[in-house]
Amino acid sequence: MKKKKNSALGLMILASLLLMISCEPTLTAVTFESAVQTGGTSGTVDSTGLILTFSVDPTSLTADNITVTGATKGTLSVTGTTRTLAISNITVANGETVSVAIADPSEFTISGSPQTTVVYKDIRVRVTYNAGTGNTSGTVPEDVTAYDVDDEVTVLGDTGDLKGEIIYDTTHMQFLGWNTQANGEGDMYYEGNTFTITEDTSLYAIYTALRVEGPAGGLIFYDKGEISDNWRYLEAAPQSTEWTSAEWGKFGTEVTETGTAIGTGENNTRLICDVLNAPTADSGRAAQLCDALEHVYEEVTYDDWFLPSKDELYEMCWVLHSRRWNGSSAEDNPVYGSSRVGGFASGYWSSSEFSSENAWSQAFLTGLQGNYSKGFTGKVRAVRAF
């Protein structure tokens, strides 16, 4: 009786095993035959896809079964023995190969994986123009040219009326040029400049308040970048307010403690006027003329003028008259070239004293600074801070 029970149990186990074997799915063998790029042209157009060819239609194949090395895979399309896999962001060089590996999809076994294929990239380079930091309006130009490496690029200008931040009221900073860095610390280019391009290049608009009309109708020639001591900009008075012939003061008139740096002109003027106005008083001297100036512009009277310091006068000459002395000869400001604004000519007095006999003066024709007798006559142009 015991023998019969064991025999029955063995038959049951055998039957279960046979049933399990009969239930296992039959796997179809598929050969992954090839992968070929599509959409690309060597050097000029990126490959956009890979055509995958199989010996048998792997019907359950999805993009999840596929691994691409050297590019980013996208969607898998088309059915049958030829499928198309989209690719992008190719990381290998133009004409180099990517690898395509396929894991077994449901009900299929894949052989022939991985396959490799040559892909192509657009190796040309481009210039992109950006509106830059502080932009408030306008549009950037578009350079549609695809350049070969080492081509010469001609820089475009402001074709879309770009404007920077507001300086005062509704007056904005004006477009100056393009820089390779948004903070303006890279290479600077102006309309018509050329450069040799070696890689994709971004150019950022740079804006300036310099040479923009100030609130009093003059021209801004200095921007210290932020407001401190209640001012940021220096404005030269309009040409119509200029004095063509005035003495700095009497020969031997000593003021002392005048500064030469930017930001000292207003205090210099005060110091000079205190000395010149004391008994026995002088009148009509350079600092006194500026201090007394009242200029009406657009129905507003501006009376906060002063005689510029040595360094302020230098900036006025360099920015507005585009001139300075380089140690051996006169040279133009590379930003403005031979463009000169403000109507300046000859020599102008500064408020910086050199000695009891002499004071600093600026020659606008050459950009040269020198010290001359206070009793000499020179031109006078007032400035104001705001």
C-alpha positions as CSV (number, residue, x, y, z in Angstrom):
1,M,0.0,0.0,0.0
2,K,2.9,2.3,0.8
3,K,4.4,1.7,-2.6
4,K,1.3,2.7,-4.5
5,K,1.1,6.0,-2.6
6,N,4.7,6.9,-3.6
7,S,4.0,6.0,-7.2
8,A,1.0,8.2,-7.3
9,L,2.9,11.1,-5.8
10,G,5.6,10.8,-8.4
11,L,3.1,10.8,-11.2
12,M,1.6,14.0,-9.9
13,I,5.0,15.8,-9.7
14,L,5.8,14.7,-13.2
15,A,2.5,16.0,-14.5
16,S,3.0,19.4,-12.8
17,L,6.5,19.7,-14.4
18,L,5.2,18.9,-17.8
19,L,2.4,21.4,-17.4
20,M,4.9,24.1,-16.4
21,I,7.1,23.4,-19.4
22,S,4.2,23.6,-21.7
23,C,3.2,27.0,-20.3
24,E,6.6,28.7,-20.9
25,P,6.4,31.2,-23.8
26,T,8.4,30.5,-27.0
27,L,11.0,33.2,-27.5
28,T,11.6,34.5,-31.1
29,A,15.2,35.0,-32.1
30,V,15.9,38.4,-33.7
31,T,19.2,39.6,-35.2
32,F,20.0,43.3,-34.8
33,E,21.6,43.7,-38.2
34,S,22.6,47.4,-38.4
35,A,22.3,51.0,-37.2
36,V,22.6,53.8,-39.7
37,Q,22.4,57.6,-39.1
38,T,19.8,59.7,-40.8
39,G,19.3,63.4,-41.3
40,G,22.9,64.4,-41.0
41,T,25.5,65.9,-43.3
42,S,29.1,65.9,-42.4
43,G,30.2,69.3,-41.0
44,T,26.9,71.1,-41.7
45,V,23.9,69.2,-40.3
46,D,23.5,67.2,-37.2
47,S,22.2,63.6,-37.5
48,T,18.7,63.5,-36.2
49,G,18.0,59.8,-36.0
50,L,19.3,56.2,-36.3
51,I,17.7,53.6,-38.6
52,L,17.7,50.3,-36.8
53,T,17.3,47.1,-39.0
54,F,16.3,43.7,-37.7
55,S,15.9,40.2,-39.3
56,V,12.5,39.8,-37.7
57,D,10.0,42.4,-36.5
58,P,10.6,42.7,-32.7
59,T,7.0,43.9,-32.1
60,S,7.4,44.5,-28.4
61,L,10.5,46.6,-28.8
62,T,10.4,50.1,-27.1
63,A,12.9,52.9,-26.6
64,D,13.3,51.7,-23.0
65,N,15.1,48.6,-24.4
66,I,17.7,50.7,-26.2
67,T,20.8,52.3,-24.9
68,V,22.7,54.9,-27.0
69,T,26.3,55.9,-26.1
70,G,27.4,59.2,-27.6
71,A,24.0,60.9,-28.0
72,T,20.7,61.4,-26.3
73,K,18.0,59.0,-27.5
74,G,14.5,60.1,-28.2
75,T,11.4,58.4,-29.4
76,L,11.2,55.2,-31.4
77,S,9.0,55.3,-34.4
78,V,7.9,53.1,-37.4
79,T,7.1,49.4,-37.1
80,G,8.4,46.3,-38.8
81,T,12.0,45.2,-39.3
82,T,13.2,48.8,-39.8
83,R,12.7,51.2,-36.9
84,T,13.8,54.9,-36.5
85,L,15.2,56.1,-33.2
86,A,15.4,59.9,-32.8
87,I,18.7,61.3,-31.3
88,S,20.0,64.7,-30.2
89,N,22.8,66.3,-28.2
90,I,25.5,64.3,-30.0
91,T,28.6,64.3,-27.8
92,V,31.1,62.5,-30.1
93,A,32.9,64.5,-32.8
94,N,31.7,64.9,-36.4
95,G,32.2,61.6,-38.3
96,E,32.8,59.5,-35.1
97,T,30.6,56.6,-34.0
98,V,27.9,56.1,-31.5
99,S,27.0,52.7,-30.0
100,V,23.5,51.2,-29.9
101,A,22.8,48.4,-27.5
102,I,19.5,46.6,-27.3
103,A,18.2,44.5,-24.4
104,D,15.8,41.6,-25.0
105,P,12.3,42.9,-25.4
106,S,9.4,40.8,-24.2
107,E,9.1,37.4,-26.1
108,F,12.3,38.1,-28.2
109,T,16.0,37.4,-27.9
110,I,18.3,39.9,-29.5
111,S,21.6,39.0,-31.1
112,G,24.0,41.2,-32.9
113,S,24.0,43.9,-30.2
114,P,25.6,46.4,-29.9
115,Q,25.9,48.0,-33.3
116,T,27.9,51.2,-34.1
117,T,27.4,53.9,-36.7
118,V,29.0,57.1,-37.8
119,V,27.0,60.3,-37.0
120,Y,27.5,63.8,-38.2
121,K,27.5,67.2,-36.6
122,D,27.2,70.8,-37.7
123,I,30.7,72.0,-36.8
124,R,30.1,75.5,-38.1
125,V,29.9,78.3,-35.4
126,R,27.5,81.2,-34.9
127,V,27.2,84.6,-33.3
128,T,24.3,85.3,-30.9
129,Y,23.5,88.8,-29.8
130,N,21.9,89.3,-26.4
131,A,20.1,92.4,-24.9
132,G,22.5,92.5,-22.0
133,T,22.3,93.6,-18.4
134,G,20.0,96.6,-17.7
135,N,18.1,96.4,-20.9
136,T,14.6,97.9,-20.8
137,S,13.5,98.0,-24.4
138,G,14.5,97.3,-28.0
139,T,15.4,94.2,-30.0
140,V,18.8,92.6,-30.8
141,P,20.0,92.0,-34.3
142,E,20.1,88.4,-35.6
143,D,23.2,87.1,-37.5
144,V,21.9,84.1,-39.5
145,T,25.3,83.2,-40.9
146,A,26.8,79.8,-40.0
147,Y,30.6,80.5,-40.0
148,D,33.4,78.1,-40.5
149,V,36.0,78.1,-37.8
150,D,38.6,80.9,-38.3
151,D,36.2,82.9,-40.5
152,E,36.1,86.7,-40.0
153,V,33.0,88.1,-38.4
154,T,31.8,91.7,-38.9
155,V,30.0,92.9,-35.8
156,L,26.5,94.2,-36.3
157,G,25.1,97.5,-34.8
158,D,22.0,98.4,-32.8
159,T,19.2,97.8,-35.4
160,G,16.4,97.6,-32.8
161,D,16.8,100.8,-30.7
162,L,18.1,99.1,-27.6
163,K,17.8,101.1,-24.3
164,G,19.4,100.5,-21.0
165,E,18.4,101.5,-17.4
166,I,16.9,104.9,-16.7
167,I,19.3,107.6,-15.8
168,Y,16.7,110.3,-14.8
169,D,13.1,111.0,-15.7
170,T,12.5,109.2,-19.0
171,T,16.1,109.3,-20.2
172,H,17.8,105.9,-20.6
173,M,21.3,104.7,-21.0
174,Q,22.2,104.4,-24.6
175,F,23.6,101.4,-26.5
176,L,27.4,101.5,-26.6
177,G,28.6,98.2,-28.1
178,W,28.9,94.5,-27.5
179,N,31.0,92.6,-25.0
180,T,31.8,88.9,-24.8
181,Q,30.8,88.9,-21.1
182,A,27.5,90.2,-19.8
183,N,29.3,92.1,-17.0
184,G,31.3,94.0,-19.6
185,E,34.7,92.6,-18.5
186,G,35.4,90.6,-21.7
187,D,36.4,91.8,-25.2
188,M,34.6,94.9,-26.4
189,Y,33.4,95.2,-30.0
190,Y,31.7,98.1,-31.8
191,E,29.7,98.2,-35.0
192,G,31.9,97.3,-38.0
193,N,34.7,95.8,-35.9
194,T,35.8,92.3,-37.0
195,F,37.1,89.3,-35.1
196,T,38.1,85.7,-36.0
197,I,35.6,83.2,-34.8
198,T,36.7,79.9,-33.4
199,E,33.6,78.8,-31.4
200,D,30.0,79.7,-30.9
201,T,30.1,83.3,-29.6
202,S,27.6,85.2,-27.5
203,L,27.8,89.0,-27.5
204,Y,26.0,91.1,-24.9
205,A,24.8,94.7,-25.3
206,I,26.6,97.3,-23.1
207,Y,24.9,100.5,-22.2
208,T,26.3,103.9,-21.2
209,A,25.2,107.2,-19.8
210,L,28.3,108.9,-21.3
211,R,27.5,111.5,-24.0
212,V,23.8,111.3,-23.1
213,E,22.1,114.6,-22.5
214,G,21.9,115.5,-18.8
215,P,19.0,117.1,-16.9
216,A,20.4,120.6,-17.5
217,G,20.9,120.2,-21.2
218,G,24.6,119.5,-21.1
219,L,26.4,116.2,-21.7
220,I,27.2,113.4,-19.1
221,F,30.9,112.6,-19.1
222,Y,31.3,110.5,-16.0
223,D,29.4,107.7,-14.3
224,K,30.8,106.3,-11.1
225,G,28.4,103.3,-11.2
226,E,26.3,104.0,-8.1
227,I,25.0,106.8,-6.0
228,S,27.2,107.9,-3.2
229,D,27.4,111.4,-1.5
230,N,24.1,112.1,-3.3
231,W,25.5,111.9,-6.8
232,R,26.5,109.4,-9.5
233,Y,27.0,111.4,-12.7
234,L,28.9,114.5,-13.8
235,E,27.4,116.7,-16.5
236,A,29.3,119.3,-18.5
237,A,27.3,122.5,-19.0
238,P,26.1,123.4,-22.6
239,Q,28.6,125.2,-24.9
240,S,26.3,128.3,-24.7
241,T,27.3,128.8,-21.0
242,E,31.1,128.7,-21.7
243,W,33.4,131.6,-20.9
244,T,36.1,132.1,-23.5
245,S,38.5,134.1,-21.5
246,A,38.9,134.2,-17.7
247,E,41.7,134.2,-15.2
248,W,42.0,131.6,-12.5
249,G,42.9,134.2,-10.0
250,K,45.6,136.8,-9.2
251,F,49.2,135.6,-9.5
252,G,50.2,134.5,-6.0
253,T,46.7,133.9,-4.8
254,E,47.1,130.8,-2.6
255,V,44.1,128.6,-1.8
256,T,45.7,125.3,-0.5
257,E,44.0,122.0,0.0
258,T,42.4,121.7,-3.4
259,G,42.2,118.2,-4.7
260,T,42.8,116.8,-8.1
261,A,40.6,113.6,-8.0
262,I,37.2,113.1,-9.4
263,G,34.6,114.2,-6.9
264,T,36.7,117.1,-5.5
265,G,35.8,119.9,-8.0
266,E,32.8,121.1,-6.0
267,N,34.7,121.5,-2.8
268,N,37.6,123.0,-4.7
269,T,35.3,125.6,-6.1
270,R,34.0,126.4,-2.6
271,L,37.5,126.8,-1.2
272,I,38.6,129.0,-4.1
273,C,35.5,131.3,-3.9
274,D,36.0,131.7,-0.1
275,V,39.5,133.0,-0.8
276,L,38.6,135.2,-3.8
277,N,35.5,136.6,-2.1
278,A,37.5,137.7,1.0
279,P,38.8,141.3,1.2
280,T,40.1,142.6,-1.1
281,A,37.7,140.6,-3.2
282,D,38.3,139.5,-6.8
283,S,35.5,139.0,-9.2
284,G,35.0,137.3,-12.6
285,R,37.5,134.5,-11.9
286,A,36.9,131.0,-13.3
287,A,35.6,129.4,-10.1
288,Q,33.4,132.4,-9.3
289,L,31.8,132.3,-12.7
290,C,30.9,128.7,-12.4
291,D,29.6,129.1,-8.8
292,A,27.3,132.0,-9.9
293,L,26.0,130.3,-13.1
294,E,22.3,129.9,-13.3
295,H,21.2,128.0,-16.4
296,V,17.6,127.6,-17.4
297,Y,16.7,124.4,-19.3
298,E,13.2,123.3,-20.0
299,E,11.8,125.8,-17.5
300,V,14.1,124.6,-14.7
301,T,16.9,126.7,-13.3
302,Y,20.1,124.9,-12.5
303,D,22.5,126.7,-10.2
304,D,24.6,123.9,-8.7
305,W,27.6,124.3,-11.0
306,F,31.3,124.2,-10.1
307,L,34.7,124.4,-11.8
308,P,35.9,120.8,-12.5
309,S,39.0,119.4,-10.8
310,K,42.0,118.3,-12.8
311,D,40.8,114.7,-13.1
312,E,37.3,115.7,-13.8
313,L,38.5,117.9,-16.6
314,Y,40.6,115.1,-18.0
315,E,37.5,112.8,-18.1
316,M,35.6,115.6,-19.9
317,C,38.3,115.8,-22.5
318,W,38.6,112.0,-22.9
319,V,34.9,111.2,-23.1
320,L,33.4,114.3,-24.8
321,H,36.3,115.5,-27.0
322,S,37.7,112.0,-27.4
323,R,41.3,113.1,-26.8
324,R,44.1,112.5,-24.4
325,W,47.9,112.7,-24.2
326,N,49.5,109.2,-24.1
327,G,53.0,110.5,-23.0
328,S,54.4,111.2,-26.4
329,S,51.4,112.2,-28.7
330,A,47.7,112.9,-28.7
331,E,45.4,110.0,-29.2
332,D,41.7,109.5,-29.8
333,N,39.4,107.5,-27.5
334,P,38.9,104.1,-29.2
335,V,35.3,104.1,-28.3
336,Y,34.5,107.4,-30.1
337,G,37.3,107.8,-32.6
338,S,37.3,111.3,-34.1
339,S,33.8,112.0,-32.9
340,R,33.9,115.1,-30.7
341,V,30.9,116.6,-28.9
342,G,30.3,119.5,-26.6
343,G,32.0,122.2,-28.7
344,F,35.3,122.3,-26.8
345,A,38.5,124.0,-28.0
346,S,41.9,125.1,-26.7
347,G,42.7,125.2,-23.0
348,Y,40.4,125.1,-20.0
349,W,41.0,125.9,-16.3
350,S,40.5,123.3,-13.6
351,S,39.8,124.0,-10.0
352,S,43.0,122.2,-8.9
353,E,45.8,124.4,-7.7
354,F,49.4,123.5,-8.5
355,S,51.1,126.2,-6.4
356,S,50.5,129.8,-5.2
357,E,51.4,130.9,-8.7
358,N,50.0,128.2,-11.0
359,A,46.9,126.0,-11.5
360,W,46.2,123.0,-13.6
361,S,44.8,123.4,-17.1
362,Q,43.6,121.0,-19.8
363,A,44.4,121.4,-23.5
364,F,41.5,119.8,-25.4
365,L,43.2,119.8,-28.8
366,T,46.1,117.6,-27.6
367,G,44.7,116.1,-24.4
368,L,47.8,117.4,-22.6
369,Q,47.5,118.7,-19.0
370,G,49.8,121.4,-17.7
371,N,50.1,124.1,-15.0
372,Y,50.0,127.7,-15.9
373,S,50.1,131.1,-14.2
374,K,46.8,131.9,-12.5
375,G,46.9,135.3,-14.1
376,F,46.7,133.8,-17.6
377,T,43.3,133.7,-19.3
378,G,41.7,130.4,-20.4
379,K,38.4,129.0,-21.2
380,V,35.9,127.9,-18.5
381,R,33.3,125.2,-18.7
382,A,31.2,124.5,-15.6
383,V,30.0,121.0,-14.5
384,R,27.5,119.7,-12.1
385,A,26.9,116.4,-10.2
386,F,23.6,114.6,-9.9
